[in-house]
């Protein structure tokens, strides 16, 4: 009898330690359980008692929780320390700079891997209510222009507007139209010239740099006058960005004929 009471007391103690620090919708992995003194045997007991659900690859949520993609990114970044961040169009939309997701389609969340890493199976295979688009990229330095998103209960890293618009240029197919890009650009009048300067100086893509400067110039952004263009390496020769487009002589890129504002 005493042994039975001891076992019950032990299970209750494990349950209390497990759920005391486990917030709703959080995803946790073995490293988190270990840091809270929860053994794998105890995890299996919680699974058998239907207190938690397994997502695969050593990741779990509480039994009655819904899957939340922001919680998944939080865990990937903070718990597993993976070098990835929300980027491009997604980062811009989360900061209020454009929201152009087509109705009836699953939202696309752009994720940049700053190193060649393997994405956990639980992050790829479960239905988070969005479609993740993972891309390994060295377009920009891994520590430049990233910010902490704190507008929800899950705080995670994403691109600042300055970095995100350059990632978006890198993602977009601009061969026929600049229209989508221009829509997002129109909400970026508050870009910081000092950060833009750093990003342009360190960007690895000549096309991205030229297209960014072209759009900022076309829309008469105040920052265009504050940038030191001579410190930005723009390469030589023309770049064909828009198929069958007109050559913009200022930035030496082809743009859609209807789009070119210069003579």
N, C-alpha and C positions, 0 to 999 in steps of 0.2 A: 504493500500500500504506500509506504514511504517513498519507494522508488518511483511509483506511478505519479505521486504528487510532485516529486522532483522533476520528472520529465515534463509534466504539464507546466510547471513553473519556468522551466528552461525554454519551452516553446513560446510561452507568453513573453518572456524576456526578449527572445529573438524577434518576435513580431513587433514588440514595442520599439526596439532599436531600428528595425527595418522601416517602419512607417512614420516614425517621429520626424525623420529628416527627408522623407520622400514626398515631394509636392505633386499635386495633380498634374497628370500628363507628362511628367518627366520620364525619360528613358534612362535606364542605368545598365551598366556593364559590370563584368566581374571585378574590375579594378575598384569600382565604387563600393561593391559589397565587401571586398577585402578591407578597404579603408574604414568600414564601419563594423568590422569584426564579425561579419556574417559569412559562415562557411558554405561551401557548395552543397553540403548535405542539407543545411537549413534552407537553401534556395529550392532544392528539390521538394522539401516538405511543404514549402509555401506554394509550389506549383501543384502538388497533389491536393492541397487544401483549397485550390482555386483562389488564392489570394493575389497571385500575380500571373501574367501571361508571358510566354516566351516569344520573342520576335525573330529568333535565329541568331547564330553567331555570337552567343553570349550576351544578348541584350534582352531587357525585360521592361514591361510596364505593369502598373497596378491593374488588377483584373477588370475593373469597371471603367478604366480610362479610354478616351478616344485618342487616336494617333494624331499628333500635331507636328507638322514638318519643322516648325521653329524649334520645338523641343529636340527633334532629331539633330538639327544642326548645332544646337547648344551642346549636346552630348558629344558629338563628333569633335567639336573644337575644344571644349573645356575639359571633358573627361578623358578623351582619347588623345588630345593634343595634336589633332591632324591639321596640317598646314593648308586649310581651305577656307574660302569665304564666299558669301553671297555677293554676286558681281553684276556688272552690266545693267541691262534693263530692269532686272529685279531690284537691284540696290537703288536705282533711281526711283522706281515706283514706291518703294518703301519709305523714301524720303519726300514723297509728294511731288516728284518731278515727272509727271506723265503717268497715265494709266490707260493703256490701250489694248488690254487683253480682249480678244474676240469673244463674244458671247457664245456659250455652248461648248467652249473648248476648255480643257483642263489647264489651269495656270501653269506656266513654265517658269521654273526657278533656276536661274543660271548660277552655277557654282564653279569657281576657279580653284583648281588644285595648284598650289604654288610650287609643288614638287611632284615627282612621279610617285604617287602612292596608290595603294589598293583601297578602294572604297569598301567599307564593311558591308557584308551581305545583308544585314538587317536594314541598312539605309537604302540599298538598291531594290530589294525584293518586296518590301511592304508597301501598302497603299497609304501614302501620306496626304492624299487629296490634291497633290500637285505632281507635275512631271519634272524631275530633276534633270538638268542638262549639265553634265560634268565635263570640264575641259582643263587639261593641263596647259598652263601658259606661263611664259617668262616675258610677257609683253612689258611688264613694269616690275621694279624692285619689290620684293616680297614684303618689305616693311614700310612702304611709302603710300600714303593716301588711304590707309585703312582706319575705320572708326568703329566704335562700339555702338551697336543698336540697342537702345534701352526703352523703346516705346511699347514693349510688351513684357510679360513676366519672364520671358526668356531673353537674356542679354547675350548677343553674339556679335561676331565681327563681320562687317560688310564694307564694301567700297564706299568711300566718300563720293559725292557727286562728281568731283573733278576726275577721280580715277574711273568711276563707273561709266562716264560718257565715252572715255577712250576705249574701255573694254567693249562697250556697245558698238563703236565704230569697227572694232576688230571682229565682232560677231556677225554684223549685218552683211547681207548681200546687197551691195550698192550698185550693181551693174545696170539696173534699169531705173532706179528712183532713189532720191534722197529724202522722200517725203516723211517716212517714219522717223528718220534721224532728226529731221528739222522739228518735228512735233516735240520730241524730247528736249531738244536744244532750247526751244522757246521758254522752257521753265527753268532755265539755268542762269538767270541774270546775276545771281549772287555768288558765282564762282570766285574763289580766292586766287588772285593772280600769282601770289608767291608759290602756292602749291601747284598751280597749273604750270608755272615755269619749271619747277623741279621735275614734274611728271614728263613734260615734253622733252626736257634735256636727257631724261633717263629712259624714255620709251624706245623700244627696239624696232618699232615699225615705222618706216618712212611714210607709208600710206596713211596710217593713223594720225601721224603728226600733221601732215599736209591737209587731210580732210578736216581735222579739228580746227586748224587755223582758218581754213576756207569758210567753215560754217560760222565761226565766231566773227569773222570779218563781214560776211554776208549779213548777219543779223545785227551788226554794229554793237557788239558787246563791248562795254567799257574796258574789259581786261585786255583787249587787243592792243590798246595804246600803252599798256603797262608792261607788256612782255618784251623781253630782250631777244628778238628773233635771231640775232647774230650768234647767240650762244646755243641755238637749237640746230642740230645737224639734220638738214632736210634732204641730203643726198643730191645727186645730179640727174639730169634727164627727166623726161616726163613719166608719169605713172598713169596707166589706164585703169581708172576706177569705174567709170560708167561706160559700158559698151556702146559704141556708136555715139558717144557724147562729144561735147565741144571742149576744146582745151582751154582751161582757165590759165592764163599766162602768169598771173601773180603767184600761184602755188603749183603750177606745172602739173595739174591733174585734169583728167577728163571728167566732166560733170554732165548730167542730163542737159540737153539743149535748152529746155524751158527754164532750167534752174540757174544758169549762169547770169550773174548780176553785173559782170564787168564787160568792158569792151576790149 
